[in-house]
């Protein structure tokens, strides 16, 4: 079996072939060990370009989608980022390398605690972990330069848009249960400006401004 560094290098090459061009994003993904965020039974697939289950009905996103969403945030290193859906903590770890501060909200406490333990051991000191309804964001920690949503909703939750700074960007999957588009929404002086990126498939964003229940 190939070494971890070799698998990381191959993953970077895969992302480059698929059109990821931001060197900071590519470096962050290459330097972050995805195998640490994947269940033991799925270690063989940790560096495949696929989404994988992590329990609680949740997934760790496909590396290409992680890279694309991160690239579309256009991070320079000075931003405060709100992440909705901590999950395994993999996307959080990437953001922590590229932003000044990350506020991440997860509705499932076990996942939040597990991600925090892992990221603490990896030295991520610029992340704040919250448990609650991510569709409402957290106005006390805002406003935010960027918002990334790692679960799907019919529309961008209004509280998240309200907590975004002028000229900020939200990246989120938008659509119904079966068909979704990854969308960038820029907050301009004349209102939201959405740009579709690609088709995608995410778990539901559960909450007051999202889906009512996992099945509703």
PyMOL commands that set and color helices and strands:
alter all, ss='L'
color gray80, all
select helices_A, chain A and resi 4-17+23-31+34-37+40-45+63-73+90-98+109-121+134-136+158-162
alter helices_A, ss='H'
color red, helices_A
select strands_A, chain A and resi 52-55+58-60+80-84+101-106+127-131+144-153+164-175+180-188+191-200
alter strands_A, ss='S'
color yellow, strands_A
deselect
rebuild
show_as cartoon
